[in-house]
Amino acid sequence: MATGGTTSPPSIPRHTNRLINEKSPYLLQHAHNPVDWYPWGQEAFDKAKKENKLIFLSVGYSTCHWCHVMEEESFKNKEIGEIMSKNFVCIKVDREERPDVDKVYMTFVQATSGGGGWPMSVWLTPDLKPFAGGTYFPPEDGVHRVGFRTVLLRIAEQWKENKDSLLESSHKILEALQHVSEIRVRGQESPPPSEQVMATCFQQLSNSYDEDYGGFSKSPKFPTPVNLNFLFTYWALHRTTPEGARALQMALHTLKMMAHGGIHDHIDQGFHRYSTDQHWHVPHFEKMLYDQGQLAATYSRAFQISGDQFFADVAQDILLYVSRDLSDQAGGFYSAEDADSYPTTASKEKREGAFCVWAAEEIRALLPDPVEGATEGTTLGDVFMHHYGVKETGNVSPMQDPHQELKGKNVLIVRCSPEVTAAQFGLELEQLGALLREGRQRLSTARAQRPRPHLDTKMLAAWNGLMISGFAQAGTALDKQEYVSRAAQAAAFLRRHLFDPTSGRLLRSCYRGRDNTVEQSAVPIQGFLEDYVFVIQALFDLYEASLEQDWLEWALQLQHMQDKLFWDSKGFAYFSSEAGDPSLLLRLKGDQDGAEPTANSVTVTNLLRAACYSGHTEWVEKAGQILAAFSERLQKIPITLPEMARATAVFHHTLKQVIICGNPQGEDTKEMLRCVHSVFSPNKVLLLADGDGAGFLYRQLPFLASLERKDGKATAYVCSNFTCSLPVTSPQELRGMLCP
């Protein structure tokens, strides 16, 4: 289980503000700034109105490198803190706690500046309307950028001199934002044609694909599992065509290059957030839970499709990292590990990547052993450094290291195939594997002595949902029961700590307390659309992995609640947040699948699965209405919504219910289930008909009672629209039906 790790000894703080009373690790990081920070809430809004002051809103998250930089340079600066507190009501928001607030003001920053990111800095009128904003500001004026101090003073002056024009412009800005951010069905639109959407999305991905290194941009490069999952589905529907073959090649090559790259932590497992270069080499070093969850599922699918053990090994590597470093003892998953840490216990200043990078002499000192059977004088260090691209002067280009934090250091990257490295030193492949394992183990032991990066111990329902899916899908594809058990443990954690059984609603977040207990905020944050969607998806994945019907029953209850809280009955699709919060100026619908898929994209498949498990066909209708609401975007730029483009195919091809009638404990039943789990089929749902007529599934789907075991054996039926195929009793026949 995860621990917080060592950091430098704390000094006694000179300032403390009201963020000290918060639970969010990000807000607590700012509790000793010489700034009169408020959390987002009524107390701050009332102060702004009463004193007729502008609001300065700063949004970030605890593992954000540039957020740390702006804090060090500006928010810890006493003079700048005084300017902020005197002229503005200053509000800090953790974007991971309040994605609704983040999304409203990020929409403004992107619309007015053409870019966005964190830290996000926005100035609002006392009634919360934005009129100026940006991201990171340096503290003082430079050649190319105006400094934060200057911006603060100019805006304070404008408010004194031109208050009316500022208020008028903020009103116009809000009207324009409402207009451009609206997503709704216009007229009698129907879902867009699946073939066209899939073909366009494939073409757009193919055009942006990097043939050499994989991925879909030059730099920076993000893992974006949504693109890879789209390509897997495209391949499954076009297996015999050249386009299908290319889709699969693009996805598998990207996954291989990422796993070889520095974005993958070769020593302590898991994936960093993104690569700053084209080669997946030098990452931004933070590790996010949502990446680990999605990538574990994607690498498991790659193994399922290709049978290549390489992909299974990477999936297991991710799950080892999460089990060890991001797991709470109560069963939940923490949000992230920071990029920055102290290079040594004596250091006064954190550096990005310090925990993960190596000087060549460190590696030589750790791996001095002569290698038996290799060319004369070869040490373990020589072999290891050759394989992982280590250079005496460091292997990070100055272009990738603007602050010179990585000078003379190496980010490990697999530069050669095992065959090439083995040939270079005259070794057998098996011997090379053992040597590299030994090298990685020694470096891991040495790294454990370094101060660890900050661990964000906030636990979010949505991201826990993504991680449960990762464990459940890996459990089925890799046939590992311990992963399914870990997924079930985390789902039980969600039901215990992030669900209110009285109201039937999810909560957004909970926190690791001082004595390792799980704590909740004084006023818990209610779940957002993404919390419901990712948890429902997780529960469906967990049902298919464990065949425990309780998870299914809870998923369907949550789907009803999601419909009630977020559905837009006029314009269709789901809003990201509930109605009724006066502090939220816009109710938005996410329209981009990025590092995480947007909730409306995932919910299309959720609704289709829910209909298969319940017989409620109105959920199929809702899925079609979402696709209709996003129709224009799906037809023109589906590359921005690859998960929703994928869902159009699932919608049009109709989900197959694969029903296994059998005793859950019977070997014949287990064999049939193993067959289903070993096949990648994007448009199937799995049900176990165990003969318990009083059970949840039989009550939901009365037609199950008519399906019988043939000759007393476990029997499979493949049903579509509640019409079933002839029964089969051999895994071979079933495989043939699943892979037409």
C-alpha positions in Angstrom: 0.0 0.0 0.0 1.1 3.5 -0.7 3.0 5.7 1.7 3.5 9.5 1.6 7.3 9.2 1.1 10.0 11.3 2.6 10.4 15.0 1.9 12.7 17.7 3.4 12.0 18.6 7.1 9.2 21.1 7.3 10.0 24.6 8.7 7.5 26.5 10.9 5.2 28.5 8.5 5.1 32.3 8.9 1.6 32.6 7.4 -1.5 30.6 7.6 -4.8 31.3 5.7 -8.2 29.7 5.8 -7.2 27.0 3.2 -5.7 25.2 6.3 -9.3 24.0 7.0 -9.7 22.3 3.6 -9.2 18.6 2.8 -7.9 18.9 -0.8 -4.1 18.4 -1.0 -3.8 21.2 -3.6 -5.6 23.7 -1.4 -3.5 22.6 1.6 -0.3 23.3 -0.4 -1.4 27.0 -0.5 -2.5 27.2 3.2 0.8 29.0 4.1 1.0 31.5 1.3 1.0 35.2 2.4 -2.3 35.5 0.4 -5.8 35.8 1.9 -7.0 32.8 0.0 -10.7 31.6 0.1 -12.0 28.2 -1.1 -14.8 28.4 -3.7 -18.0 29.2 -1.7 -20.5 31.6 -0.4 -18.1 33.3 2.1 -15.9 34.5 -0.7 -18.8 35.5 -3.0 -20.5 37.5 -0.2 -17.2 39.3 0.6 -16.8 40.3 -3.1 -20.3 41.7 -3.3 -20.2 43.4 0.1 -16.8 45.1 -0.6 -17.5 45.5 -4.3 -14.2 43.8 -5.1 -13.1 41.8 -8.1 -12.3 38.1 -7.7 -9.0 36.6 -8.6 -9.7 32.9 -9.3 -6.7 30.5 -9.4 -7.3 26.9 -10.6 -4.8 24.1 -10.5 -4.1 20.6 -9.1 -1.6 19.3 -6.6 0.7 17.5 -9.1 0.9 20.3 -11.7 4.5 21.4 -12.3 3.6 25.0 -13.5 1.2 25.5 -10.6 4.2 24.9 -8.3 6.3 27.3 -10.3 3.7 30.1 -10.1 3.3 29.5 -6.3 7.0 29.7 -5.7 7.4 32.8 -7.8 4.2 34.7 -7.0 2.0 33.3 -4.3 4.8 32.9 -1.8 6.0 36.5 -2.6 4.9 38.8 0.3 4.6 41.9 -1.8 2.6 40.2 -4.6 0.5 38.6 -1.9 -0.3 42.0 -0.4 -1.4 43.4 -3.8 -3.6 40.3 -4.3 -5.3 40.5 -0.9 -5.7 44.3 -0.9 -7.4 44.5 -4.4 -9.1 41.2 -4.9 -11.0 38.4 -3.2 -8.6 35.5 -4.0 -10.2 32.1 -4.5 -8.3 28.8 -5.0 -9.9 25.8 -6.7 -8.7 22.2 -7.1 -9.8 21.4 -10.6 -10.0 17.7 -9.7 -12.5 18.4 -6.9 -14.5 20.9 -8.9 -14.3 20.1 -12.6 -17.6 22.1 -13.1 -16.0 25.4 -12.0 -12.8 24.6 -13.9 -14.7 23.9 -17.1 -16.8 27.1 -17.1 -13.7 29.3 -16.7 -11.5 27.2 -19.0 -14.1 27.6 -21.7 -13.7 31.4 -21.3 -9.9 31.3 -21.2 -9.7 29.1 -24.4 -12.3 31.3 -26.2 -10.4 34.5 -25.4 -6.8 33.5 -25.6 -6.8 30.6 -28.0 -5.1 28.3 -25.4 -5.6 26.9 -21.9 -4.0 24.9 -19.2 -3.1 25.0 -15.5 -2.5 27.0 -13.5 -5.5 28.9 -14.8 -5.7 32.5 -13.7 -9.1 34.4 -14.2 -10.4 37.7 -13.0 -14.2 37.8 -12.3 -16.7 40.5 -11.5 -18.3 40.2 -8.0 -21.2 38.3 -9.7 -18.6 35.7 -10.9 -18.6 36.7 -14.6 -15.1 36.4 -16.2 -13.5 39.4 -18.1 -9.8 38.6 -18.2 -7.7 35.5 -17.9 -4.7 33.4 -18.8 -2.7 30.5 -17.5 0.8 30.8 -15.9 2.2 34.4 -15.5 5.8 35.0 -14.5 6.1 37.3 -11.5 7.8 40.3 -13.3 7.6 41.7 -16.8 9.9 40.0 -19.3 10.8 40.6 -23.0 7.9 38.6 -24.3 5.4 38.4 -21.4 3.8 40.8 -19.0 4.4 39.9 -15.4 1.7 38.9 -12.8 2.4 41.9 -10.6 1.8 44.3 -13.5 -1.4 42.4 -14.6 -2.8 42.6 -11.0 -2.1 46.4 -10.7 -3.5 47.1 -14.2 -6.8 45.2 -13.6 -7.2 46.8 -10.1 -6.8 50.2 -11.8 -9.3 49.4 -14.6 -11.9 48.4 -12.0 -11.5 51.8 -10.3 -11.5 53.8 -13.5 -13.8 51.8 -15.9 -16.1 49.7 -13.7 -19.1 50.1 -16.0 -17.4 49.1 -19.2 -15.8 46.1 -17.4 -19.2 44.9 -16.2 -20.7 45.4 -19.7 -18.0 43.5 -21.4 -18.3 40.6 -18.9 -22.0 40.4 -19.6 -21.4 40.3 -23.4 -18.6 37.6 -22.9 -21.0 35.4 -20.9 -23.7 35.7 -23.6 -21.3 34.7 -26.3 -20.0 31.8 -24.3 -23.5 30.5 -23.7 -24.1 30.6 -27.5 -20.9 28.9 -28.6 -20.9 26.2 -25.9 -24.4 25.0 -26.5 -24.8 21.4 -27.8 -28.3 20.4 -28.6 -30.4 18.6 -31.2 -31.5 21.0 -33.9 -34.9 20.0 -35.4 -35.5 16.3 -36.2 -31.9 15.2 -36.3 -31.2 11.5 -36.0 -27.9 9.7 -35.1 -25.2 10.2 -37.8 -24.4 7.3 -40.2 -22.0 5.1 -38.4 -19.9 4.0 -41.5 -19.3 7.6 -42.4 -18.3 8.7 -38.9 -16.0 5.7 -38.5 -14.4 6.2 -41.9 -13.8 9.9 -41.3 -12.4 9.4 -37.8 -10.0 6.6 -39.1 -8.9 8.9 -41.9 -8.2 11.9 -39.6 -6.2 9.7 -37.2 -4.3 8.1 -40.1 -3.4 11.5 -41.4 -2.1 12.7 -38.1 -0.3 9.4 -37.2 3.5 9.4 -36.6 4.8 6.5 -38.7 8.1 6.3 -36.9 7.3 6.7 -33.3 3.5 6.1 -33.1 1.1 8.5 -31.6 -1.0 11.2 -33.3 1.1 14.4 -33.0 4.7 15.5 -33.2 5.1 16.9 -29.6 4.0 17.1 -26.9 2.6 13.5 -27.1 -0.1 12.2 -24.8 -1.1 8.6 -24.4 -4.8 9.2 -25.4 -6.1 5.7 -25.0 -9.4 6.9 -26.6 -7.6 6.9 -30.0 -6.3 3.4 -29.5 -9.6 2.0 -28.4 -11.3 3.6 -31.5 -8.7 1.9 -33.7 -9.3 -1.5 -32.0 -13.0 -1.2 -32.7 -12.4 -0.1 -36.3 -10.1 -3.1 -36.8 -12.7 -5.5 -35.3 -15.3 -4.3 -37.8 -13.0 -4.2 -40.8 -10.6 -7.2 -40.0 -10.2 -8.3 -43.6 -9.6 -4.9 -45.2 -6.2 -3.0 -45.6 -7.7 -0.1 -43.5 -8.5 -2.6 -40.7 -4.9 -3.9 -40.8 -3.5 -0.4 -40.7 -5.8 0.6 -37.8 -4.4 -2.4 -35.7 -0.8 -1.7 -36.8 -1.1 2.0 -35.7 -2.5 1.1 -32.3 -0.1 -1.7 -31.5 3.0 0.3 -32.8 2.0 3.3 -30.6 1.6 1.1 -27.5 5.0 -0.6 -28.1 6.8 2.8 -28.6 5.2 4.2 -25.5 6.2 1.2 -23.4 9.8 1.5 -24.7 9.9 5.2 -24.1 10.8 7.4 -21.1 7.1 8.1 -20.5 7.0 4.6 -19.1 8.8 4.3 -15.8 11.1 1.3 -16.4 12.3 1.1 -12.8 9.1 1.6 -10.6 6.4 1.0 -13.2 3.4 3.0 -14.4 3.2 5.8 -17.0 4.0 9.5 -16.7 1.4 12.0 -18.0 2.9 13.0 -21.4 6.0 13.2 -23.4 7.6 16.6 -24.2 9.1 15.2 -27.4 8.2 13.2 -30.5 10.0 10.1 -29.3 8.1 9.4 -26.0 11.4 10.1 -24.3 11.4 13.0 -21.8 8.1 13.2 -20.0 6.4 15.6 -17.6 6.9 13.2 -14.7 3.6 13.4 -12.8 1.7 10.1 -12.8 -2.1 10.3 -12.9 -4.5 7.6 -11.8 -6.8 8.2 -14.9 -3.9 7.3 -17.2 -3.0 4.1 -15.3 -6.7 2.9 -15.4 -7.2 3.5 -19.1 -3.8 2.2 -20.2 -4.1 -1.0 -18.1 -7.4 -1.7 -20.0 -5.9 -0.7 -23.4 -2.7 -2.9 -23.0 -5.0 -5.8 -21.9 -7.0 -5.4 -25.0 -3.9 -5.3 -27.1 -2.9 -8.6 -25.6 -6.4 -10.0 -26.2 -6.2 -9.1 -29.9 -2.5 -9.9 -30.6 -1.7 -12.7 -28.2 1.7 -10.9 -27.7 2.8 -11.4 -24.1 4.7 -8.0 -24.2 1.3 -6.2 -23.9 0.2 -8.4 -21.0 3.5 -7.6 -19.2 3.0 -3.9 -19.5 -0.6 -4.1 -18.2 0.7 -6.1 -15.2 3.4 -3.5 -14.7 0.9 -0.7 -14.5 -1.3 -2.6 -12.0 1.7 -3.4 -9.8 2.5 0.3 -9.6 -1.1 1.2 -8.7 -1.4 -1.6 -6.2 1.9 -0.5 -4.5 1.9 3.3 -4.8 -1.6 4.6 -5.4 -3.7 2.3 -3.2 -5.3 3.3 0.1 -5.5 0.5 2.8 -9.3 0.9 2.8 -9.5 -0.1 -0.9 -9.7 3.2 -2.8 -7.1 4.7 -5.3 -5.2 8.0 -4.8 -5.3 10.6 -7.6 -1.7 11.2 -8.6 2.1 11.4 -7.8 3.9 14.7 -8.4 6.6 15.4 -11.0 8.7 17.5 -8.6 10.7 16.2 -5.7 13.9 17.0 -3.7 17.0 15.4 -5.4 18.5 14.5 -1.9 17.3 14.6 1.7 19.6 17.7 2.1 18.1 19.6 -0.9 16.2 22.8 -0.3 14.7 23.0 -3.7 12.5 20.5 -5.6 13.3 19.6 -9.2 11.2 18.1 -11.8 12.0 14.4 -12.5 14.5 14.3 -9.6 13.1 11.0 -8.3 13.3 9.3 -11.7 16.5 10.3 -13.5 20.0 9.0 -13.3 23.6 10.1 -13.8 25.7 7.6 -15.7 28.2 7.3 -12.8 25.4 6.4 -10.4 24.4 3.5 -12.7 28.1 2.4 -13.1 28.5 2.4 -9.3 25.3 0.4 -8.7 26.1 -2.2 -11.5 29.9 -2.9 -11.4 29.7 -6.7 -11.8 31.6 -8.3 -14.6 29.2 -10.2 -17.0 30.0 -13.9 -17.4 30.3 -15.0 -21.1 30.2 -11.5 -22.4 33.1 -9.8 -24.3 36.1 -9.1 -22.2 35.7 -6.5 -19.5 31.9 -6.0 -19.9 30.1 -5.0 -16.7 26.4 -5.2 -15.9 26.4 -1.4 -16.1 27.7 -1.5 -19.7 24.9 -3.8 -20.8 22.2 -1.8 -18.9 23.4 1.6 -20.1 23.5 0.4 -23.7 20.0 -1.1 -23.6 18.4 2.0 -21.9 20.2 4.7 -23.9 22.3 6.1 -21.0 25.0 8.6 -22.0 27.9 9.8 -19.9 26.9 13.4 -20.3 23.2 12.7 -20.0 20.6 11.9 -22.7 18.2 14.8 -22.4 18.3 17.4 -25.1 18.6 21.0 -23.8 15.4 21.7 -26.0 13.5 19.3 -23.6 15.0 20.9 -20.5 14.4 24.7 -20.5 15.2 25.1 -16.8 18.3 22.8 -17.0 16.9 20.6 -14.2 17.9 17.5 -16.1 21.4 18.5 -17.2 23.8 15.6 -17.0 21.0 13.2 -16.2 19.4 10.3 -18.1 15.8 9.3 -18.7 15.8 5.6 -19.4 14.4 4.6 -22.8 14.7 1.3 -24.5 17.0 2.0 -27.5 17.5 -1.5 -28.9 15.6 -4.7 -29.2 16.7 -7.4 -26.8 18.2 -9.3 -29.8 20.4 -6.4 -30.8 21.6 -5.8 -27.2 22.3 -9.5 -26.7 24.3 -9.7 -30.0 26.3 -6.5 -29.1 27.7 -8.2 -26.0 27.6 -11.9 -27.2 24.8 -12.9 -24.7 21.9 -15.4 -24.8 18.5 -13.7 -24.8 17.5 -15.4 -21.5 20.7 -14.3 -19.9 20.2 -10.7 -21.1 16.6 -10.7 -19.6 18.0 -11.8 -16.2 20.7 -9.1 -16.3 18.3 -6.3 -17.1 15.9 -7.5 -14.4 18.8 -7.5 -11.9 19.8 -4.0 -13.0 16.2 -2.6 -12.7 15.9 -4.2 -9.2 19.1 -2.5 -8.0 18.1 0.9 -9.4 14.7 0.5 -7.7 16.4 -0.2 -4.3 18.6 2.8 -4.8 15.7 5.0 -5.8 13.8 4.1 -2.7 16.4 6.0 -0.7 15.6 9.3 -2.5 12.9 11.7 -1.2 9.6 10.6 -2.8 7.4 13.1 -4.8 4.3 14.4 -3.2 1.3 12.0 -3.3 -2.1 13.4 -3.8 -4.2 11.2 -1.5 -7.5 12.6 -2.7 -9.8 9.8 -3.9 -12.2 10.7 -6.7 -15.2 8.6 -7.7 -14.7 9.1 -11.5 -11.0 8.2 -11.5 -11.6 5.2 -9.2 -14.2 4.1 -11.7 -11.6 4.2 -14.5 -9.1 2.2 -12.4 -11.7 -0.4 -11.4 -12.3 -0.9 -15.2 -8.6 -1.3 -15.7 -8.3 -4.0 -13.0 -11.5 -5.8 -14.1 -10.6 -5.8 -17.8 -7.1 -6.9 -17.2 -8.5 -9.6 -14.9 -10.6 -11.1 -17.7 -8.2 -10.6 -20.6 -5.2 -11.9 -18.7 -7.2 -14.5 -16.7 -6.0 -13.2 -13.3 -8.5 -13.5 -10.5 -6.5 -11.3 -8.2 -7.1 -8.3 -10.4 -10.9 -8.9 -10.4 -10.7 -9.2 -6.6 -8.9 -5.8 -6.4 -11.5 -4.2 -8.6 -14.3 -5.6 -6.3 -12.4 -4.3 -3.2 -12.3 -0.8 -4.8 -16.0 -0.9 -5.8 -16.9 -1.8 -2.2 -14.8 1.2 -1.1 -16.9 3.4 -3.4 -20.1 2.1 -2.1 -18.9 2.6 1.5 -17.3 6.1 1.2 -18.5 7.8 -2.0 -22.1 6.9 -2.1 -25.0 8.1 0.0 -27.5 5.2 0.3 -30.2 7.5 1.7 -30.3 9.8 -1.4 -29.0 7.2 -3.8 -26.3 9.7 -5.0 -22.6 9.5 -5.6 -20.1 11.9 -3.9 -17.2 13.3 -5.8 -14.3 12.9 -3.4 -13.0 11.7 -0.1 -9.5 12.0 1.5 -6.9 10.1 3.4 -6.9 11.5 7.0 -3.9 12.0 9.3 -4.2 8.6 10.9 -4.8 6.9 7.5 -8.6 6.9 8.1 -10.9 8.0 5.2 -12.3 11.5 5.7 -15.0 13.5 4.1 -15.3 17.3 3.7 -17.6 19.2 6.1 -19.9 19.7 3.1 -19.3 16.8 0.8 -19.1 17.6 -3.0 -21.9 15.9 -4.9 -20.9 13.6 -7.8 -20.7 15.1 -11.3 -21.8 13.4 -14.5 -18.3 11.9 -15.1 -18.5 10.3 -11.6 -21.7 8.5 -12.5 -20.6 7.5 -16.0 -17.2 6.1 -15.1 -18.5 4.3 -12.0 -21.4 2.8 -14.0 -18.9 1.6 -16.7 -16.7 0.2 -14.0 -19.6 -1.7 -12.4 -20.6 -3.2 -15.8 -16.9 -4.3 -16.4 -16.8 -5.7 -12.9 -20.0 -7.7 -13.4 -18.6 -9.2 -16.6 -15.4 -10.1 -14.8 -16.9 -11.4 -11.5 -20.5 -12.3 -12.6 -21.7 -10.9 -9.2 -25.2 -9.5 -9.9 -25.1 -6.9 -7.0 -22.7 -4.7 -9.1 -25.2 -4.8 -12.0 -28.1 -3.9 -9.8 -26.2 -0.9 -8.3 -25.1 0.2 -11.8 -28.7 0.3 -13.0 -29.8 2.3 -10.0 -27.0 4.8 -10.6 -28.1 5.1 -14.3 -31.6 6.0 -13.2 -30.1 8.7 -10.9 -27.8 10.0 -13.7 -30.9 10.4 -15.9 -32.7 12.3 -13.2 -29.9 14.7 -12.3 -28.2 15.5 -15.6 -30.4 14.7 -18.7 -31.3 17.6 -21.0 -34.8 16.8 -22.0 -35.0 19.7 -24.5 -31.7 19.6 -26.3 -30.7 15.9 -25.4 -27.5 14.5 -24.0 -26.3 15.0 -20.4 -25.1 18.2 -18.7 -21.8 17.8 -16.9 -23.2 19.3 -13.7 -26.6 19.4 -11.9 -29.0 22.3 -12.1 -29.6 24.6 -9.2 -26.1 25.9 -8.4 -26.3 29.7 -8.6 -22.5 30.0 -8.6 -22.2 28.1 -11.9 -22.8 30.5 -14.8 -23.1 27.8 -17.5 -24.3 24.2 -17.6 -22.0 22.7 -20.1 -21.7 19.4 -22.1 -18.1 18.2 -22.6 -17.4 17.9 -26.4 -13.9 16.5 -26.5 -12.3 13.1 -25.8 -8.9 13.9 -24.5 -6.6 12.5 -21.8 -9.9 11.2 -20.4 -13.0 10.4 -22.6 -15.8 12.9 -22.1 -18.7 11.6 -20.1 -21.3 11.8 -22.9 -19.1 9.6 -25.1 -18.8 6.8 -22.6 -22.4 7.0 -21.5 -23.6 6.0 -25.0 -22.1 2.5 -24.6 -23.2 2.5 -20.9 -26.8 3.0 -22.0 -26.7 0.3 -24.6 -25.2 -2.1 -22.0 -27.8 -1.0 -19.4 -30.6 -1.8 -21.9 -29.2 -5.3 -22.5 -29.1 -6.0 -18.8 -32.5 -4.6 -18.0 -34.7 -4.8 -21.1 -35.3 -1.0 -20.8 -35.3 0.0 -24.4 -35.7 3.8 -23.6 -32.0 3.7 -22.8 -31.3 2.7 -26.4 -33.4 5.7 -27.5 -31.4 8.0 -25.2 -28.1 6.7 -26.6 -29.4 7.6 -30.1 -30.4 11.1 -28.9 -26.9 11.8 -27.6 -25.4 10.9 -30.9 -28.0 13.1 -32.6 -27.0 16.0 -30.4 -23.4 15.7 -31.3 -24.1 14.8 -35.0 -22.5 17.8 -36.6 -19.3 17.4 -34.7 -19.2 13.6 -35.3 -19.6 14.1 -39.0 -17.0 16.9 -39.5 -14.3 16.4 -36.8 -14.8 13.0 -35.2 -11.1 12.9 -34.3 -12.1 15.2 -31.4 -14.6 12.5 -30.2 -13.0 9.1 -31.0 -14.8 7.4 -28.1 -18.2 8.7 -29.2 -17.3 7.8 -32.9 -16.6 4.3 -31.6 -20.0 4.3 -29.8 -21.8 5.1 -33.1 -20.6 1.7 -34.4 -21.8 -0.1 -31.2 -25.1 1.7 -31.5 -25.6 0.8 -35.2 -24.4 -2.8 -35.0 -26.6 -3.6 -32.0 -25.0 -5.2 -28.9 -25.0 -9.0 -28.8 -26.0 -10.5 -25.5 -23.7 -13.5 -25.0 -25.5 -15.6 -22.5 -23.9 -18.6 -20.8 -26.4 -21.0 -19.1 -24.5 -23.0 -16.6 -23.4 -23.5 -13.0 -20.9 -20.7 -12.1 -18.6 -23.3 -10.4 -18.7 -25.9 -13.2 -15.6 -26.4 -15.2 -17.6 -26.4 -18.5 -19.1 -23.0 -17.6 -15.6 -21.6 -16.7 -14.3 -22.9 -20.1 -17.1 -21.1 -22.0 -16.4 -17.9 -20.0 -12.7 -18.1 -20.7 -13.5 -18.3 -24.4 -15.7 -15.2 -24.2 -13.0 -13.3 -22.3 -10.3 -14.2 -24.7 -12.0 -12.7 -27.7 -12.0 -8.9 -28.4 -15.5 -8.1 -29.6 -16.5 -4.5 -29.1 -20.3 -5.1 -29.5 -20.9 -7.8 -26.9 -22.2 -8.0 -23.4 -21.8 -11.1 -21.2 -24.5 -12.5 -19.0 -24.4 -15.6 -16.8 -27.8 -17.4 -16.6 -27.2 -19.5 -13.5 -30.8 -20.8 -13.2 -31.7 -18.7 -10.2 -35.2 -17.6 -11.3 -35.5 -15.3 -8.2 -32.2 -13.5 -9.0 -31.8 -10.0 -10.3 -31.1 -10.8 -13.9 -34.0 -13.2 -14.3 -36.4 -10.6 -12.8 -35.1 -8.0 -15.3 -35.0 -10.3 -18.3 -37.9 -12.9 -18.1 -36.8 -14.4 -21.5 -33.8 -16.0 -19.7 -36.1 -18.5 -18.1 -36.7 -20.1 -21.6 -33.0 -20.7 -22.3 -31.9 -24.2 -21.3 -28.7 -26.1 -20.8 -28.3 -28.6 -23.7 -27.7 -32.2 -22.5 -26.9 -30.8 -19.0 -23.8 -29.0 -20.3 -22.9 -25.3 -20.1 -24.6 -23.8 -23.1 -24.1 -20.5 -24.9 -26.7 -18.4 -26.7 -25.9 -15.2 -28.7 -28.9 -12.9 -28.7 -29.6 -9.7 -30.5 -32.7 -7.6 -29.8 -33.9 -10.4 -27.6 -33.8 -13.0 -30.4 -31.4 -15.8 -29.8 -29.1 -18.1 -31.9 -29.2 -21.8 -31.7 -27.5 -23.1 -28.6 -23.8 -24.2 -28.7 -21.9 -26.2 -26.1 -18.3 -26.0 -27.3 -16.0 -23.1 -26.9 -14.8 -23.5 -30.5 -18.3 -23.0 -31.9 -18.8 -20.0 -29.6 -15.6 -18.5 -30.7 -16.7 -18.8 -34.3 -19.9 -16.9 -33.5 -18.0 -14.1 -31.7 -15.5 -13.7 -34.5 -17.5 -13.9 -37.7 
